[in-house]
Amino acid sequence: MNQSKKSIVLVTGAGTGIGNLSARTLAAAGHTVYASMRDVEGRNASKAKALQEYAAVNGYKIKAVELDVLSQESADRAVQTIIKEQGQLDVVMHNAGHLVVGVVEAFSPEEMVKVFDTNVLGTQRVNRAALPYMRAQQSGLLLWISSTTVRGGFPPFLGPYVAAKAAMDSLAQTMAYEVAKFGIETSFVVPGAFTQGTSHFPSAGHPQDEKTSAAYDRINYLLDEVGDRLSALTPPEADPQAVADEVARIVGLPAGSRPARSVIDFVNDGAAEVTELSEKLRIEFLHRIGLEELLKPAVLQ
């Protein structure tokens, strides 16, 4: 992929939060952005319209596209639309996700499956739609929005969510090795906790088993205090726009020079330090087993 040219970018979960900010920031940087979300002609119509009006006023290229990560057919249609209109797809930004909050025991297995369906299997559906085209064009970037909960400190009550994020992260890291020889890069942007500027916490789901939740009354008071305590640790300058800016920076870098991971953490929960050590050991191990060629994508003509 010639990064002197602007990219065709698919952003999942672009209706709100980091996805929405990233879509706007990428478009402002000159990229053509397909901002995907569910129900663009129904309940999310106003969000789709706002993005497209923003693009029209500023002369940017943003198109809202229907994509439900819970449906392979929907993911296939969205990617096919992009290929039909643009002839290529350069970047897939995996951002769609859903936070749930509550004591782990109170979540039914079925509720936990739904969390994994959105946060893990949703990325697999999008990849299965997009990767055949990226492999054919011998270039591309998979840009994953991970979480400092994967490697940093995190409070209680986030069990199913952090488990799903860790699963997504591990799956993505394995896939990075497998797609590299097709000229496809992988980068992780790793946000810390943002208690303002996104709808992450206000729109969080909760377990339906109120009886089991109530049985944890000796710690449940902490559930209401976690957000306040995180906010108290967060400096005034903390803004999720910093994540969007880093996304745009990485997309704009030349192929082969993008970072494996970039941590954006204003709370300093330890993820940056753990990531630095983890990346060092990961690279050393690949050298030890003779697979260092998978650390960077092949440059294919």
N, C-alpha and C positions, 0 to 999 in steps of 0.2 A: 504494500500500500504506500503510495507516494504521499507523504504527509505535507508536502508543499501545497497540496490541494486540500480543500475543505472536505469534511466527511459527511456521510449520510448516517445519521444516528437514530437509533430506536431507544427511547427511554420508557421503561415500564413504570407503572404507578406514578404517572406525571400529573395527576389531578391536584395533589397537595404536597406540602412539605418539600423535602430534598429533591424529589423527582420534578416537581413544578419549578423550583428555583433553578435546577440544573438545565431543564429544557430551555428556560428563558436565557440563562447565561451562555449555553452552547450556541443558541441562535444569535445572540449578540456578538459572539466570536466569529460568526460567519458560517457556521455549519447549518446543514439542512436537518431539521429535527422533526421526527415523528413522535409526538407526545401521546403515549398510549394510556388508556384507562378504560374501565368498564362503562357501558351504557352511555356513550357519548351523545346519544340523541334523546336520552331520558334524564335520569337524576343527575348525571354529570354534564348535562348540556351547557349549563352556565359556566362551568370550569373550562370546557372545551372552547366555548365562545370567547372567554376572557383571554385565553392563550392566543387564539387566532387574531383577536383584535389588537393585542399587544404586538404581535408580529406585523400586522398591517400598518399600524401607526408608525412603527420604527423601521419598516422595510426589511424585516427579518423573515426567515423561512421556517415556519412552524406549522405543522398540520396535526390536528388531533385525530387519532386513529383508534378504533375499537379494538381492545385486546383484553380479554379476561384470562388471566394466567391459570385459572382452574379448568380451562378448556383447550385441548390440543387443536381442535378445529378453529377456535378463535385465534390462537397463536399463529397457526398456518395461514389463515386469511390475512392477518395483519402483515406478516412478512411478505407474502405474495403481493400484496398491494404496494409495498415499498419497492420490491424488485420490478414490478410492472411499471411503476412511475419513474424510478430512478436508475434501474438497471444494475444496481449494486446495493450492498449494505455493509458499511465500514465498521460501525460500532454498535454493540448491544450493551446498554447499561441496565444491569439487573438491580432494580430498586424496589419493585413492588413487594410489600410485606405487610404484616399485621401483628401488632403487639397485643398480648394478653397479660393480665395481671391477676394474681391470686395465689393461694397456697397450692402446691402441686397436687396434694392428695385430693383436692376438691375437683380437679379436672377429670372428666371421664376420658377413657381412651379415645372415644369418638371425637371429643372436643380437641384432644391433642392431635389427632390425625388431621383435623381441619387446619391447625396451625402449621403442621408440616406440609400440608397440601399447598398452602399459599406461599410459605417462605422457602420451601425446598423444591417440591415437585413442580411448582410454577416456573422456576428457572429452567428445569429440565424440559418442560414443554416448549418454552421459548427457544432454548438451544436446539432442540430437535427440529424446530421450524427454520432457524437461521443458519445453523452450521453447514448444512449441505451447500448453501450458496457461498458461504465464506470459504469453505474448502475448495470449491470450484474456482473461485477468484483468487485463491492462494494468498489471502490477506484478511486482516480484520483485527478487532480488539474486543475482547470480553471484559467489561468493566463492572466489577461487582461491588455493591454497597454492602459491606460487612458490618461489624459492630465490635466495639471494644470489649463487649461482654464475652467474646470468644476467647480473648487472651488476657483481659484485665480484670479488675475487681468489679463486682456488681452486687447490688442489694438483693434481699430475698424477694419472693413473690413474682419472679420473672421466669420460673423454671421452663415451661414449654417453649417460650419464645427464645431464650438463650440456647436451649438444646437444638431448636430448629436452625438458629443462626450458625451454631457450631457445625451442624451437619451440612448446611449449605456451603460454608467456608471450606470444609474438608473436601467435599465433592468438587468444588471449583478448583481447588489446588491440584487435585488429581487430574482433572480435565485439562488444566494448564499444560501438563506434560504431554498429554495425548494430542493436543491440537497444535503444539508449537511447530512441528515439522511441516505443517500446512501453511506456515507464515502467519499464524493467528496468535496474537499476544494476549496476555492476561494481566490485569492490574486490579488490585483491591484498594478501594478507598474505605477507610475504617473510622466512622464517626463515633465520638463519645456520646454521652447523654446530653440531649438538648431539651430543656424543660420549657423553653419558649421558642416560638417561631415555626413550630410544626404542630400537627394535630395528633402526633404519635400517642401521647399519654391521654389526652382528652377522649380520643376515639378508641381507646384500648378495650378489648373484650374481657369478660369475667366468667368464671365457672358458674354453671347453673345450680350446682349442688350447694345450696345455702346452708344446709344442716352441717355438712362437713366443714365448710368455711367458718361457721360459727363456733365449731369445736376448737378452733385455734384462737379463741378470744384472748388468751394471754399474750399473744403477739400481734393480733389484728390491728391494734392501735398504730402499729408501725406502718401499716399499709397506707394510711392517710398521711403519714409524715415523710415517706420516702421522697416524694416529689419536692416537698419543702426543703428537705435536707440536701438534695441534689442542687436545688436552686441556690441554696446558701453557699455551696462550693463553687458555683459558676460565676466567673467574672462578668462584669457588665458588657464587655466586648464580645462575649460568646454569641455567635450568630450562625445559624445553619447555612447562611450564604457562603461561609468559608468552605463548606463541603462542596457546594456548587462551583465555587471558584477553582477548587482543586480538581474537580472533575473536568472542567473546561481546560485547565492547564495540561492535564495528562492527555486528553484527547488531542490537543494541539501539538504535542511533542512528536518528533520524528520517530518512525518505527524503529525499534531496537534500543531506544533511550528511555523508555517509560519505566517508572519504578514498579517493583513487584507489589509493594504495599506502601500506603501513605496514611498515617494516623492523624486525624483531626480531633483532638481531645482537649477541651478547655478545663476539664475537671482533674486531669492527670491521675487516672485510675490505675496506671501501671502498664497499660497495654503497649505503649510505645517502647518501653524497656524490654518487655517480654518479646515483642515482635522483632526487635533488633537482634536479640539472642537467637530466637527461633529461626530467623532467616539465615543467620550465620551458620547454624548447625544443619539446616536443610541443605544449603549449598555444599557444605563440607561432605555430607553424606552422599549426595549425588556424585560428587567427584570420587568418593571412595568406591562406589559401585559402578563407576564408569559411565554414568548417564548425564554428565555435565552438558552434553549437547542439547538436552531438553530444557535447559535454563533459559534459553532465548529462542525466539522463533526463527526458523530458517528464512533467509532473505531470498525469496523466489521471484524470478522474472517471468 
